[in-house]
Amino acid sequence: MDTALQNRLERTLRKQAPGLFHFPEIYGQGWSGLYIGDRVKLGNDFLRLVRQGRFEGVEDTGEKKDGGRVYRKLR
């Protein structure tokens, strides 16, 4: 995942209300148009960056629901 996309996701997360979410909600428009392999890679990259603390106030819940991993924005 490139720095430009990380910065865009960070800006989107700042506007996101606290609570649970799936990565495609944060990625936004264009997600469904990506090839499945690209979606998997981006999802894995996001998970890794969340676990590394790149997105402050966001954590991996360790759960999957409705076909995707669930994240939590704390504040």
KOLGU-4560 file (N, C-alpha, C; in nm, 3 decimals, padded with zeros to 5 digits):
<recs>
<n_xx: 00.086 n_yy: -00.117 n_zz: 00.000 ca_xx: 00.000 ca_yy: 00.000 ca_zz: 00.000 c_xx: 00.090 c_yy: 00.123 c_zz: 00.000 mol: A seq: 1 type: MET>
<n_xx: 00.067 n_yy: 00.212 n_zz: -00.094 ca_xx: 00.153 ca_yy: 00.330 ca_zz: -00.104 c_xx: 00.116 c_yy: 00.438 c_zz: -00.002 mol: A seq: 2 type: ASP>
<n_xx: 00.206 n_yy: 00.531 n_zz: 00.015 ca_xx: 00.189 ca_yy: 00.637 ca_zz: 00.115 c_xx: 00.068 c_yy: 00.725 c_zz: 00.085 mol: A seq: 3 type: THR>
<n_xx: 00.042 n_yy: 00.752 n_zz: -00.042 ca_xx: -00.074 ca_yy: 00.835 ca_zz: -00.078 c_xx: -00.204 c_yy: 00.771 c_zz: -00.032 mol: A seq: 4 type: ALA>
<n_xx: -00.217 n_yy: 00.640 n_zz: -00.053 ca_xx: -00.338 ca_yy: 00.570 ca_zz: -00.009 c_xx: -00.345 c_yy: 00.567 c_zz: 00.144 mol: A seq: 5 type: LEU>
<n_xx: -00.233 n_yy: 00.544 n_zz: 00.210 ca_xx: -00.233 ca_yy: 00.545 ca_zz: 00.357 c_xx: -00.279 c_yy: 00.680 c_zz: 00.410 mol: A seq: 6 type: GLN>
<n_xx: -00.232 n_yy: 00.787 n_zz: 00.349 ca_xx: -00.272 ca_yy: 00.922 ca_zz: 00.392 c_xx: -00.421 c_yy: 00.946 c_zz: 00.367 mol: A seq: 7 type: ASN>
<n_xx: -00.472 n_yy: 00.898 n_zz: 00.253 ca_xx: -00.615 ca_yy: 00.913 ca_zz: 00.224 c_xx: -00.699 c_yy: 00.837 c_zz: 00.326 mol: A seq: 8 type: ARG>
<n_xx: -00.657 n_yy: 00.715 n_zz: 00.358 ca_xx: -00.729 ca_yy: 00.635 ca_zz: 00.457 c_xx: -00.725 c_yy: 00.702 c_zz: 00.593 mol: A seq: 9 type: LEU>
<n_xx: -00.611 n_yy: 00.759 n_zz: 00.628 ca_xx: -00.598 ca_yy: 00.828 ca_zz: 00.757 c_xx: -00.694 c_yy: 00.947 c_zz: 00.764 mol: A seq: 10 type: GLU>
<n_xx: -00.704 n_yy: 01.024 n_zz: 00.656 ca_xx: -00.798 ca_yy: 01.137 ca_zz: 00.653 c_xx: -00.943 c_yy: 01.089 c_zz: 00.667 mol: A seq: 11 type: ARG>
<n_xx: -00.975 n_yy: 00.980 n_zz: 00.599 ca_xx: -01.109 ca_yy: 00.924 ca_zz: 00.607 c_xx: -01.138 c_yy: 00.875 c_zz: 00.748 mol: A seq: 12 type: THR>
<n_xx: -01.041 n_yy: 00.810 n_zz: 00.811 ca_xx: -01.059 ca_yy: 00.759 ca_zz: 00.947 c_xx: -01.078 c_yy: 00.872 c_zz: 01.047 mol: A seq: 13 type: LEU>
<n_xx: -01.014 n_yy: 00.985 n_zz: 01.025 ca_xx: -01.032 ca_yy: 01.099 ca_zz: 01.117 c_xx: -01.177 c_yy: 01.146 c_zz: 01.118 mol: A seq: 14 type: ARG>
<n_xx: -01.245 n_yy: 01.134 n_zz: 01.004 ca_xx: -01.385 ca_yy: 01.177 ca_zz: 00.992 c_xx: -01.483 c_yy: 01.069 c_zz: 01.039 mol: A seq: 15 type: LYS>
<n_xx: -01.435 n_yy: 00.946 n_zz: 01.048 ca_xx: -01.518 ca_yy: 00.831 ca_zz: 01.085 c_xx: -01.559 c_yy: 00.840 c_zz: 01.232 mol: A seq: 16 type: GLN>
<n_xx: -01.685 n_yy: 00.814 n_zz: 01.259 ca_xx: -01.734 ca_yy: 00.810 ca_zz: 01.397 c_xx: -01.677 c_yy: 00.688 c_zz: 01.468 mol: A seq: 17 type: ALA>
<n_xx: -01.657 n_yy: 00.695 n_zz: 01.599 ca_xx: -01.610 ca_yy: 00.577 ca_zz: 01.673 c_xx: -01.707 c_yy: 00.460 c_zz: 01.656 mol: A seq: 18 type: PRO>
<n_xx: -01.651 n_yy: 00.342 n_zz: 01.656 ca_xx: -01.734 ca_yy: 00.222 ca_zz: 01.643 c_xx: -01.670 c_yy: 00.122 c_zz: 01.549 mol: A seq: 19 type: GLY>
<n_xx: -01.749 n_yy: 00.020 n_zz: 01.515 ca_xx: -01.702 ca_yy: -00.089 ca_zz: 01.431 c_xx: -01.714 c_yy: -00.054 c_zz: 01.283 mol: A seq: 20 type: LEU>
<n_xx: -01.623 n_yy: -00.110 n_zz: 01.203 ca_xx: -01.629 ca_yy: -00.088 ca_zz: 01.059 c_xx: -01.553 c_yy: -00.198 c_zz: 00.986 mol: A seq: 21 type: PHE>
<n_xx: -01.578 n_yy: -00.208 n_zz: 00.857 ca_xx: -01.504 ca_yy: -00.295 ca_zz: 00.767 c_xx: -01.415 c_yy: -00.207 c_zz: 00.680 mol: A seq: 22 type: HIS>
<n_xx: -01.302 n_yy: -00.261 n_zz: 00.635 ca_xx: -01.208 ca_yy: -00.185 ca_zz: 00.554 c_xx: -01.271 c_yy: -00.123 c_zz: 00.428 mol: A seq: 23 type: PHE>
<n_xx: -01.355 n_yy: -00.195 n_zz: 00.352 ca_xx: -01.413 ca_yy: -00.134 ca_zz: 00.231 c_xx: -01.489 c_yy: -00.004 c_zz: 00.258 mol: A seq: 24 type: PRO>
<n_xx: -01.545 n_yy: 00.011 n_zz: 00.377 ca_xx: -01.615 ca_yy: 00.135 ca_zz: 00.412 c_xx: -01.517 c_yy: 00.252 c_zz: 00.417 mol: A seq: 25 type: GLU>
<n_xx: -01.396 n_yy: 00.226 n_zz: 00.460 ca_xx: -01.293 ca_yy: 00.329 ca_zz: 00.471 c_xx: -01.228 c_yy: 00.353 c_zz: 00.335 mol: A seq: 26 type: ILE>
<n_xx: -01.210 n_yy: 00.246 n_zz: 00.259 ca_xx: -01.150 ca_yy: 00.260 ca_zz: 00.126 c_xx: -01.238 c_yy: 00.348 c_zz: 00.038 mol: A seq: 27 type: TYR>
<n_xx: -01.368 n_yy: 00.324 n_zz: 00.043 ca_xx: -01.462 ca_yy: 00.409 ca_zz: -00.030 c_xx: -01.485 c_yy: 00.368 c_zz: -00.173 mol: A seq: 28 type: GLY>
<n_xx: -01.522 n_yy: 00.468 n_zz: -00.252 ca_xx: -01.560 ca_yy: 00.446 ca_zz: -00.391 c_xx: -01.447 c_yy: 00.379 c_zz: -00.469 mol: A seq: 29 type: GLN>
<n_xx: -01.484 n_yy: 00.284 n_zz: -00.550 ca_xx: -01.388 ca_yy: 00.213 ca_zz: -00.630 c_xx: -01.352 c_yy: 00.076 c_zz: -00.576 mol: A seq: 30 type: GLY>
<n_xx: -01.388 n_yy: 00.048 n_zz: -00.451 ca_xx: -01.353 ca_yy: -00.081 ca_zz: -00.391 c_xx: -01.410 c_yy: -00.197 c_zz: -00.472 mol: A seq: 31 type: TRP>
<n_xx: -01.536 n_yy: -00.191 n_zz: -00.506 ca_xx: -01.599 ca_yy: -00.304 ca_zz: -00.576 c_xx: -01.545 c_yy: -00.321 c_zz: -00.718 mol: A seq: 32 type: SER>
<n_xx: -01.481 n_yy: -00.220 n_zz: -00.774 ca_xx: -01.425 ca_yy: -00.230 ca_zz: -00.908 c_xx: -01.285 c_yy: -00.290 c_zz: -00.911 mol: A seq: 33 type: GLY>
<n_xx: -01.225 n_yy: -00.311 n_zz: -00.796 ca_xx: -01.090 ca_yy: -00.369 ca_zz: -00.789 c_xx: -01.097 c_yy: -00.519 c_zz: -00.813 mol: A seq: 34 type: LEU>
<n_xx: -00.992 n_yy: -00.574 n_zz: -00.869 ca_xx: -00.981 ca_yy: -00.719 ca_zz: -00.883 c_xx: -00.974 c_yy: -00.780 c_zz: -00.744 mol: A seq: 35 type: TYR>
<n_xx: -01.026 n_yy: -00.903 n_zz: -00.732 ca_xx: -01.031 ca_yy: -00.969 ca_zz: -00.601 c_xx: -00.891 c_yy: -00.980 c_zz: -00.540 mol: A seq: 36 type: ILE>
<n_xx: -00.791 n_yy: -01.009 n_zz: -00.619 ca_xx: -00.655 ca_yy: -01.019 ca_zz: -00.567 c_xx: -00.605 c_yy: -00.887 c_zz: -00.510 mol: A seq: 37 type: GLY>
<n_xx: -00.641 n_yy: -00.778 n_zz: -00.575 ca_xx: -00.603 ca_yy: -00.646 ca_zz: -00.525 c_xx: -00.676 c_yy: -00.613 c_zz: -00.395 mol: A seq: 38 type: ASP>
<n_xx: -00.803 n_yy: -00.653 n_zz: -00.387 ca_xx: -00.878 ca_yy: -00.630 ca_zz: -00.262 c_xx: -00.816 c_yy: -00.708 c_zz: -00.146 mol: A seq: 39 type: ARG>
<n_xx: -00.778 n_yy: -00.833 n_zz: -00.172 ca_xx: -00.716 ca_yy: -00.917 ca_zz: -00.068 c_xx: -00.584 c_yy: -00.854 c_zz: -00.024 mol: A seq: 40 type: VAL>
<n_xx: -00.503 n_yy: -00.813 n_zz: -00.120 ca_xx: -00.373 ca_yy: -00.753 ca_zz: -00.086 c_xx: -00.391 c_yy: -00.624 c_zz: -00.005 mol: A seq: 41 type: LYS>
<n_xx: -00.481 n_yy: -00.537 n_zz: -00.047 ca_xx: -00.505 ca_yy: -00.412 ca_zz: 00.026 c_xx: -00.560 c_yy: -00.440 c_zz: 00.165 mol: A seq: 42 type: LEU>
<n_xx: -00.650 n_yy: -00.538 n_zz: 00.177 ca_xx: -00.703 ca_yy: -00.575 ca_zz: 00.307 c_xx: -00.595 c_yy: -00.626 c_zz: 00.400 mol: A seq: 43 type: GLY>
<n_xx: -00.506 n_yy: -00.707 n_zz: 00.348 ca_xx: -00.393 ca_yy: -00.759 ca_zz: 00.429 c_xx: -00.298 c_yy: -00.647 c_zz: 00.468 mol: A seq: 44 type: ASN>
<n_xx: -00.271 n_yy: -00.557 n_zz: 00.373 ca_xx: -00.184 ca_yy: -00.443 ca_zz: 00.404 c_xx: -00.245 c_yy: -00.356 c_zz: 00.514 mol: A seq: 45 type: ASP>
<n_xx: -00.375 n_yy: -00.331 n_zz: 00.505 ca_xx: -00.442 ca_yy: -00.248 ca_zz: 00.606 c_xx: -00.435 c_yy: -00.316 c_zz: 00.743 mol: A seq: 46 type: PHE>
<n_xx: -00.463 n_yy: -00.444 n_zz: 00.748 ca_xx: -00.455 ca_yy: -00.519 ca_zz: 00.874 c_xx: -00.316 c_yy: -00.508 c_zz: 00.934 mol: A seq: 47 type: LEU>
<n_xx: -00.214 n_yy: -00.528 n_zz: 00.853 ca_xx: -00.076 ca_yy: -00.519 ca_zz: 00.902 c_xx: -00.046 c_yy: -00.380 c_zz: 00.957 mol: A seq: 48 type: ARG>
<n_xx: -00.088 n_yy: -00.277 n_zz: 00.886 ca_xx: -00.063 ca_yy: -00.140 ca_zz: 00.930 c_xx: -00.139 c_yy: -00.106 c_zz: 01.058 mol: A seq: 49 type: LEU>
<n_xx: -00.262 n_yy: -00.157 n_zz: 01.070 ca_xx: -00.339 ca_yy: -00.136 ca_zz: 01.194 c_xx: -00.266 c_yy: -00.202 c_zz: 01.311 mol: A seq: 50 type: VAL>
<n_xx: -00.222 n_yy: -00.323 n_zz: 01.291 ca_xx: -00.151 ca_yy: -00.396 ca_zz: 01.398 c_xx: -00.018 c_yy: -00.330 c_zz: 01.435 mol: A seq: 51 type: ARG>
<n_xx: 00.043 n_yy: -00.259 n_zz: 01.340 ca_xx: 00.167 ca_yy: -00.187 ca_zz: 01.365 c_xx: 00.142 c_yy: -00.050 c_zz: 01.428 mol: A seq: 52 type: GLN>
<n_xx: 00.015 n_yy: -00.010 n_zz: 01.440 ca_xx: -00.017 ca_yy: 00.118 ca_zz: 01.501 c_xx: -00.013 c_yy: 00.237 c_zz: 01.407 mol: A seq: 53 type: GLY>
<n_xx: -00.015 n_yy: 00.212 n_zz: 01.277 ca_xx: -00.006 ca_yy: 00.320 ca_zz: 01.178 c_xx: -00.128 c_yy: 00.413 c_zz: 01.183 mol: A seq: 54 type: ARG>
<n_xx: -00.245 n_yy: 00.358 n_zz: 01.213 ca_xx: -00.369 ca_yy: 00.435 ca_zz: 01.218 c_xx: -00.410 c_yy: 00.450 c_zz: 01.364 mol: A seq: 55 type: PHE>
<n_xx: -00.375 n_yy: 00.563 n_zz: 01.420 ca_xx: -00.398 ca_yy: 00.588 ca_zz: 01.562 c_xx: -00.546 c_yy: 00.577 c_zz: 01.597 mol: A seq: 56 type: GLU>
<n_xx: -00.574 n_yy: 00.504 n_zz: 01.705 ca_xx: -00.711 ca_yy: 00.490 ca_zz: 01.753 c_xx: -00.791 c_yy: 00.384 c_zz: 01.680 mol: A seq: 57 type: GLY>
<n_xx: -00.726 n_yy: 00.304 n_zz: 01.597 ca_xx: -00.794 ca_yy: 00.196 ca_zz: 01.524 c_xx: -00.733 c_yy: 00.064 c_zz: 01.567 mol: A seq: 58 type: VAL>
<n_xx: -00.818 n_yy: -00.033 n_zz: 01.594 ca_xx: -00.770 ca_yy: -00.165 ca_zz: 01.633 c_xx: -00.843 c_yy: -00.275 c_zz: 01.559 mol: A seq: 59 type: GLU>
<n_xx: -00.776 n_yy: -00.387 n_zz: 01.545 ca_xx: -00.833 ca_yy: -00.508 ca_zz: 01.486 c_xx: -00.908 c_yy: -00.580 c_zz: 01.598 mol: A seq: 60 type: ASP>
<n_xx: -01.035 n_yy: -00.612 n_zz: 01.576 ca_xx: -01.112 ca_yy: -00.681 ca_zz: 01.679 c_xx: -01.080 c_yy: -00.830 c_zz: 01.683 mol: A seq: 61 type: THR>
<n_xx: -01.015 n_yy: -00.880 n_zz: 01.577 ca_xx: -00.988 ca_yy: -01.023 ca_zz: 01.570 c_xx: -01.108 c_yy: -01.103 c_zz: 01.524 mol: A seq: 62 type: GLY>
<n_xx: -01.215 n_yy: -01.036 n_zz: 01.484 ca_xx: -01.337 ca_yy: -01.103 ca_zz: 01.440 c_xx: -01.361 c_yy: -01.078 c_zz: 01.292 mol: A seq: 63 type: GLU>
<n_xx: -01.435 n_yy: -01.171 n_zz: 01.233 ca_xx: -01.482 ca_yy: -01.153 ca_zz: 01.096 c_xx: -01.634 c_yy: -01.164 c_zz: 01.098 mol: A seq: 64 type: LYS>
<n_xx: -01.698 n_yy: -01.076 n_zz: 01.022 ca_xx: -01.844 ca_yy: -01.076 ca_zz: 01.018 c_xx: -01.886 c_yy: -01.021 c_zz: 00.882 mol: A seq: 65 type: LYS>
<n_xx: -01.992 n_yy: -01.076 n_zz: 00.827 ca_xx: -02.044 ca_yy: -01.030 ca_zz: 00.699 c_xx: -01.938 c_yy: -01.030 c_zz: 00.590 mol: A seq: 66 type: ASP>
<n_xx: -01.853 n_yy: -01.132 n_zz: 00.591 ca_xx: -01.756 ca_yy: -01.149 ca_zz: 00.486 c_xx: -01.628 c_yy: -01.070 c_zz: 00.499 mol: A seq: 67 type: GLY>
<n_xx: -01.604 n_yy: -01.008 n_zz: 00.612 ca_xx: -01.480 ca_yy: -00.932 ca_zz: 00.625 c_xx: -01.438 c_yy: -00.912 c_zz: 00.769 mol: A seq: 68 type: GLY>
<n_xx: -01.314 n_yy: -00.874 n_zz: 00.785 ca_xx: -01.257 ca_yy: -00.847 ca_zz: 00.918 c_xx: -01.320 c_yy: -00.721 c_zz: 00.975 mol: A seq: 69 type: ARG>
<n_xx: -01.344 n_yy: -00.723 n_zz: 01.106 ca_xx: -01.406 ca_yy: -00.610 ca_zz: 01.175 c_xx: -01.299 c_yy: -00.531 c_zz: 01.250 mol: A seq: 70 type: VAL>
<n_xx: -01.301 n_yy: -00.401 n_zz: 01.229 ca_xx: -01.209 ca_yy: -00.309 ca_zz: 01.298 c_xx: -01.291 c_yy: -00.220 c_zz: 01.390 mol: A seq: 71 type: TYR>
<n_xx: -01.222 n_yy: -00.156 n_zz: 01.485 ca_xx: -01.288 ca_yy: -00.065 ca_zz: 01.578 c_xx: -01.210 c_yy: 00.065 c_zz: 01.582 mol: A seq: 72 type: ARG>
<n_xx: -01.284 n_yy: 00.175 n_zz: 01.564 ca_xx: -01.225 ca_yy: 00.307 ca_zz: 01.585 c_xx: -01.263 c_yy: 00.347 c_zz: 01.727 mol: A seq: 73 type: LYS>
<n_xx: -01.162 n_yy: 00.380 n_zz: 01.807 ca_xx: -01.184 ca_yy: 00.405 ca_zz: 01.948 c_xx: -01.229 c_yy: 00.547 c_zz: 01.978 mol: A seq: 74 type: LEU>
<n_xx: -01.177 n_yy: 00.646 n_zz: 01.903 ca_xx: -01.215 ca_yy: 00.784 ca_zz: 01.929 c_xx: -01.216 c_yy: 00.865 c_zz: 01.803 mol: A seq: 75 type: ARG>
</recs>
